[in-house]
Amino acid sequence: MSEKTNDPFQSEAFRRIEGEHLFQAIAFLLEEGIEFAVAAEVEYLTFDPPLPEHLAQSLRPLSLFVLSGYTFESCRVDEHSFTFEAGFGQENFGSVVELPLLAIKQLIVGEYPIAINIADPRPERKNVETERSMEALLSNPENQRLLKKKKE
């Protein structure tokens, strides 16, 4: 059963649609040999090898990666993630970048965004209001005792 949220654009069903759209769009661009850029949420990216601290700190929370030349040729996509190899900084530090598809916020060809993603990249998004009410409930020691008694 899918998780219900107050925001239908963060539902599991919509996140699946967004992921499929990003996968198909990237697969099309790669198949057609069309170079592109991605704007992605850096907190969800992994770098192998990890970037040196000064390079990691230079990335903005939402960073643009231009995929051309060797970087474009190194691109790989599957139903869940996107990878590419890139050089960073003046020293052109090489690293393989991997990110979940939903961490991509835009696909850009030339100056035109061809896909925009508003779904949250986290695999399991909790309902924020429910989480806050549970925190409020558990902040009262009397409620904690009642919950412990119920478990026993």
N, C-alpha and C positions, 0 to 999 in steps of 0.2 A: 504494500500500500504506500502511495507516495505521501511525503511529508507535506502538511498544510502550513502555509505561511500567510502572513497578512499581505505580502507582496507577490502577486502572481508571477512576476518576472524573476523571482528567485525560487520558484517551485522547481522540483526535480524535473518535471515535464518540460518546462521552458528551458532549463539549463541543458537538457539533452538536445533540444532543438538547436540552441545556440552552438553547442559543441559540434553537432553534425554539420551545421552551416559553415563553421570555421574550417572544419576538416575538408569539406568538399571544395570550398573556395581556395584553400591552400593547395590541395591536390591538383585542382585545375590550373592554378598559376604555375606550379612546378611542371606539370605535363606540357603546358604551352610554352614554357621557357620565358615566362614573363617575370622580370625582377620586380620586387615589391619591398615594402617596409612594414614592420609591425610596431605598434605602440603597445607595450606590455607592462604589467605590474611587476616590478623588480622583486618584491618580497617573495614571489612564488617561483622565481628562477633559480636553477642550480647551475653552477659553473664547475667544469672538470677540465683541468685543475681549477681550484678556487682562485678567484682574482686576488692579487695583492691588495692589501687594505686601502692604499691610496686610490686605486682604481675602483674598488667596490664603493668607496665613499663618494666618488665622483658621479655615480649613477643617480638619477632622479627617481622618485617613487614610481613615476610613469615615464619610461624611457622609450625612445625611438631607436629601432635597429634597422638599418638599411641593408637589405639582403641582395648583394650583387657580386658578380665575379665569383671567386672561390667560395665565398660565404654562401651565395645562392646555390652553387653546385653541391655544397655540403648539407643542404636542407633535407630533412626527413620529417614526415608527418605520419601519425597513425590516429586512430579514433580518439585518443586521449591526450597525446602530447606532440610537441613540435620541438625539433632540435636543429641546431646549426652550429658551425664552427666560425669563430670570429676573432679578430685581433683587437685588442683594447689598448688605448693610450698611445703615447708617442713611441713607446718601445714595442708596440704591436704584440702585446702579450696574448698568446693563443689560448683559447679555451673553448670547450664545447658547451653550448648553452642549451639547457633543456627546460621546457616550461609546459605546464598543463595548458591545453587549448583555451580554456576559459580565462586564463591570465592575459590573453590577448584582448585588448580593448578596441583596436582598430587594425584593419588591413588597408594599406595605402598603395595605390599604383600611381606613379607620377605625383600629381598633386591632389588626386581624388581618393577619398576614403571609399572603399568598395564594400567594406563590412564593418559594422559597429556592434560591439557586444556589451550588453549591460548586465549580464548574469554574473553573479559572484563566483569566483574561482574555487572557493573552499568546497571540498567534497561533501561535507555535511554542514549545512548552515542551520543553526538553531534559531528558533523563533526568539528574537531579542526580547520581546515583551514577556514571553513565558519565562525566559531565563532571569529577567529582572524580578518578576514576581516570586520566583523560587528563591532568589537571593534574599529578598525582603522577608519571605516566610522563614527562611533558615536563620536570619539574623536575630530572631527572637529565640532565646534559650528554651522557653516553654514549648515552642513548636518543635524544636529539636528533640526534646524529651518525648513528646507525643509520637513523633515519627519513629523513634527508637522502640517505644513500647509496641507500636503496630507491627514492626518487623519481627519482634520476639514472638 
